[in-house]
Amino acid sequence: MKLRKLLAMTLVVAMIGALAAGCGSKSEETGAEGEGEQQTAEWDASNDITVVSREDGSGTRGAFIELFGIEQKDENGNKVDHTTEDANITNSTEVMMSTVAGNEYAIGYVSLGSLGDSVKAVKIDGAEATEENIKAGTYKVSRPFNIATKDEISDIAQDFINFILSEEGQKVVSENGYISLDDVKPYESNGATGKVVVAGSSSVTPVMEKLKEAYQKVNSGAEIEINQSDSTTGMTSAMSGICDIGMASRELKDEEAQELTSIVIATDGIAVIVNNDSPVEELTSDQVKAIFTGETVAWDEIVK
């Protein structure tokens, strides 16, 4: 009886050893294949490019399509946006970044000051999207951040503007990744209190929120309400009196400039972004244009 038990146990151990060896061998045989399959699954250049753009009225979109030549004049002199109809449209900076962060074949664009670790900014024409390169003129994808008002504004709105343009306000601009103005002076309050309504660009909103926080620390009698939308809505709201100050992440259009006075409060770069798992590190301006107009549809037309 004991002998039969011993033989049975020996047989089981042998079978387990054989199975383990077989599994190990199979794992080793398929290890390289599995790794190759994982690499293919991670990023395959034959996949189509997912183009992500902003909504009509977005100042970031307006500046982007102008700077890359995606917007062109037709035979009648009218500006035409040639962004591909296949583009996924997002309505804010946050949605743009989360969309690209969630799709390894996506490409989009955001304000440089809003850029975070969830996505990767690519070089354009060999230059990184940095404040230093924008100031040096090597990174050319940049635009102004404007605020705009009617000719007559309240004392409290003027005081907030004075703060934004002061040393203290421009320090906030610089600390939040934007390019500040030169030759600014210390803030001097006019003593006003009350409420200011600011509305417009989702790209300008993050730095405006920081300016609001800093301003209310030096003027506790001020209430600043910020409504995020887009540049065109901001300008329309300022013209109609819905808000005191409109925000635009682009130059004002002719019809807006006829009714509003604009002030540049900062300069911002536009970063072209891809997913962190994408191997794409650099693009030319022509490649960006081809992607966003739909001329280039797959990554293997760029990544060889």
C-alpha positions in Angstrom: 0.0 0.0 0.0 2.8 2.4 1.0 4.7 1.5 -2.2 1.7 2.2 -4.4 1.2 5.6 -2.6 4.9 6.4 -3.1 4.7 5.5 -6.8 1.6 7.6 -7.3 3.2 10.6 -5.6 6.3 10.2 -7.7 4.2 10.1 -10.9 2.2 13.2 -9.9 5.5 15.1 -9.2 6.8 14.1 -12.5 3.7 15.2 -14.3 3.7 18.6 -12.6 7.4 19.0 -13.5 6.7 18.2 -17.1 3.7 20.6 -17.2 5.8 23.4 -15.6 8.6 22.8 -18.1 6.1 22.8 -21.0 4.5 26.0 -19.8 7.9 27.7 -19.3 9.0 26.6 -22.8 5.8 27.9 -24.3 6.2 31.2 -22.5 9.8 31.5 -23.7 8.8 30.6 -27.2 6.0 33.1 -27.3 7.7 35.7 -25.2 9.3 37.5 -28.2 6.1 37.1 -30.1 4.1 38.4 -27.2 6.4 41.3 -26.8 6.1 42.1 -30.6 2.3 41.8 -30.3 2.4 44.2 -27.3 4.4 46.7 -29.3 2.0 46.4 -32.2 -0.9 46.8 -29.8 0.7 49.8 -28.2 1.2 51.8 -31.3 0.7 50.8 -35.0 1.6 53.5 -37.5 -0.8 52.0 -40.1 -3.7 53.3 -38.0 -5.6 56.4 -39.1 -4.8 59.7 -37.4 -7.6 60.9 -35.0 -7.7 64.7 -35.6 -9.1 66.6 -32.7 -10.0 70.3 -33.1 -11.8 73.0 -31.2 -15.3 74.4 -31.9 -16.1 77.3 -34.2 -15.7 80.5 -32.3 -12.7 79.2 -30.3 -9.8 81.7 -30.3 -7.3 78.9 -30.1 -8.8 77.3 -33.3 -8.9 80.7 -35.0 -5.2 81.3 -34.2 -4.2 77.7 -35.0 -5.8 77.5 -38.5 -4.4 80.9 -39.4 -0.8 80.2 -38.2 -0.7 76.8 -40.0 -2.4 78.0 -43.2 -5.4 75.8 -42.7 -7.6 78.9 -43.1 -7.2 80.5 -46.6 -9.1 83.1 -48.6 -11.3 82.0 -51.5 -11.6 83.8 -54.8 -13.9 86.3 -53.3 -11.5 87.2 -50.5 -13.5 85.3 -47.8 -11.6 83.3 -45.2 -12.4 79.6 -45.4 -11.5 77.1 -42.7 -10.3 73.9 -44.4 -10.2 71.8 -41.2 -11.1 68.2 -42.2 -14.8 67.3 -41.7 -13.6 64.1 -40.0 -12.1 66.0 -37.1 -13.5 65.3 -33.6 -14.7 68.7 -32.2 -14.1 69.6 -28.5 -15.5 72.6 -26.7 -12.8 73.4 -24.2 -9.1 73.1 -23.4 -9.8 70.4 -20.8 -11.8 68.2 -23.1 -9.1 68.6 -25.8 -6.4 67.3 -23.5 -8.5 64.5 -22.1 -9.5 63.4 -25.6 -5.9 63.3 -26.8 -4.7 61.7 -23.6 -7.3 58.9 -24.1 -6.4 58.1 -27.7 -2.9 57.0 -28.7 -3.5 57.9 -32.4 -4.9 61.4 -31.7 -3.4 64.8 -32.4 -4.7 68.2 -31.2 -3.6 71.6 -30.0 -3.8 73.6 -26.8 -2.6 76.8 -25.2 1.0 76.3 -24.1 0.1 77.7 -20.7 -2.5 75.0 -20.2 -0.2 72.1 -21.2 0.0 69.3 -18.7 1.7 66.0 -18.2 -1.3 64.0 -19.6 -0.2 64.8 -23.2 3.0 65.4 -25.1 3.8 68.6 -27.1 5.7 67.9 -30.3 8.5 70.0 -31.8 7.4 72.1 -34.8 10.0 72.7 -37.5 12.6 71.6 -35.0 11.7 74.0 -32.2 10.2 73.0 -28.8 7.1 74.9 -27.6 8.7 76.9 -24.9 8.6 80.5 -23.7 12.2 81.0 -24.5 11.8 79.8 -28.1 8.7 82.0 -28.6 10.6 85.0 -27.4 13.6 84.1 -29.6 11.2 83.7 -32.6 12.2 80.0 -33.3 8.8 78.7 -32.2 6.4 80.7 -34.3 3.1 79.2 -33.2 2.0 81.9 -30.8 -0.8 84.4 -30.4 -1.9 87.2 -28.1 -4.2 86.9 -25.1 -6.6 89.9 -25.3 -9.2 91.5 -23.1 -11.7 93.9 -24.6 -14.1 96.4 -23.2 -16.5 99.1 -24.3 -15.2 102.6 -24.1 -16.9 103.4 -20.8 -16.4 100.9 -18.0 -16.9 100.9 -14.3 -14.2 102.0 -11.8 -13.9 98.5 -10.4 -13.5 97.0 -13.9 -10.8 99.5 -14.6 -9.0 98.8 -11.3 -9.0 95.1 -12.2 -7.5 95.8 -15.6 -4.9 98.1 -13.9 -3.9 95.1 -11.7 -3.7 92.7 -14.6 -1.3 95.1 -16.4 0.8 95.8 -13.3 4.0 94.2 -12.0 1.9 92.1 -9.6 -0.5 90.9 -12.3 2.2 90.2 -14.9 4.0 88.1 -12.3 0.9 85.9 -12.1 0.9 85.7 -15.9 4.6 84.6 -15.9 4.2 82.1 -13.0 1.4 80.3 -14.9 3.5 79.6 -18.0 2.5 82.6 -20.2 4.8 85.3 -21.6 4.3 88.5 -19.6 4.4 92.1 -20.8 7.6 94.2 -20.6 8.0 97.6 -18.8 5.2 97.2 -16.3 4.7 99.3 -13.2 3.6 98.5 -9.6 -0.1 98.2 -9.0 -1.9 101.4 -7.7 -5.5 100.9 -6.6 -8.1 103.5 -7.5 -10.0 102.5 -4.4 -13.0 101.0 -6.3 -15.1 98.1 -5.0 -17.9 96.1 -6.6 -18.5 93.4 -9.1 -16.8 92.7 -12.4 -18.1 90.1 -14.9 -15.5 88.6 -17.2 -16.4 86.2 -20.1 -14.9 84.4 -23.1 -12.0 82.2 -24.1 -11.5 78.9 -22.3 -7.7 79.4 -23.1 -7.5 82.7 -21.3 -9.8 81.6 -18.4 -7.1 79.6 -16.4 -4.8 82.6 -16.1 -7.7 84.9 -15.5 -8.8 82.7 -12.6 -5.3 83.1 -11.1 -5.4 86.9 -11.7 -8.8 87.0 -10.0 -7.4 85.2 -6.9 -4.4 87.5 -6.7 -6.5 90.7 -7.2 -9.0 89.8 -4.6 -6.2 89.4 -2.0 -5.3 93.1 -2.5 -8.9 94.3 -2.9 -11.2 92.4 -0.7 -14.1 94.6 -1.8 -14.0 93.2 -5.3 -16.1 90.4 -6.7 -14.9 88.9 -9.9 -17.2 86.5 -11.8 -15.6 84.6 -14.7 -17.8 82.8 -17.3 -15.9 80.5 -19.6 -17.0 80.0 -23.2 -15.0 81.0 -26.3 -13.4 84.1 -27.8 -16.3 85.0 -30.1 -18.9 84.7 -27.3 -16.6 86.8 -25.1 -16.5 89.6 -27.6 -20.2 89.4 -28.3 -20.9 89.5 -24.6 -18.7 92.6 -24.2 -20.3 94.4 -27.1 -23.8 93.7 -25.8 -23.0 94.6 -22.2 -23.5 91.1 -20.8 -20.0 91.3 -19.3 -17.7 94.1 -18.4 -14.6 92.4 -19.8 -14.4 90.0 -22.7 -11.5 87.5 -23.2 -10.1 86.4 -26.6 -7.2 84.2 -27.4 -6.8 85.8 -30.8 -6.7 89.2 -32.4 -10.1 90.9 -32.6 -12.0 90.7 -35.8 -12.7 94.0 -37.7 -16.3 94.2 -36.6 -15.3 93.5 -33.0 -12.6 96.1 -33.1 -15.1 98.7 -34.3 -17.0 98.4 -31.0 -14.4 97.4 -28.5 -11.1 98.5 -27.2 -8.6 95.6 -26.8 -5.6 95.2 -24.6 -2.9 92.5 -24.9 -2.4 91.0 -21.4 0.0 88.1 -22.3 1.5 86.1 -25.2 0.8 82.4 -25.5 2.1 79.6 -27.6 -0.1 77.0 -29.1 1.3 73.5 -28.5 0.5 70.7 -31.0 -0.1 67.7 -28.8 -0.2 63.9 -29.2 -0.7 61.0 -26.8 2.1 60.2 -24.4 2.4 56.7 -25.9 2.9 58.1 -29.4 6.4 57.9 -30.8 5.9 61.1 -32.7 8.3 63.8 -31.4 8.4 66.3 -34.2 6.4 67.6 -37.1 6.9 70.2 -39.8 4.3 73.0 -40.3 3.4 71.4 -43.6 2.8 68.0 -42.0 0.5 69.6 -39.4 -1.4 71.4 -42.1 -1.8 68.2 -44.1 -3.1 66.3 -41.1 -5.7 68.9 -40.1 -6.9 69.4 -43.7 -7.3 65.7 -44.2 -4.6 65.4 -46.8 -2.7 63.0 -44.5 -4.9 60.4 -42.9 -2.6 57.7 -41.5 0.4 57.9 -39.2 2.6 55.8 -41.5 2.5 58.6 -44.0 4.7 60.5 -41.5 6.3 57.8 -39.3 8.4 55.6 -41.4 
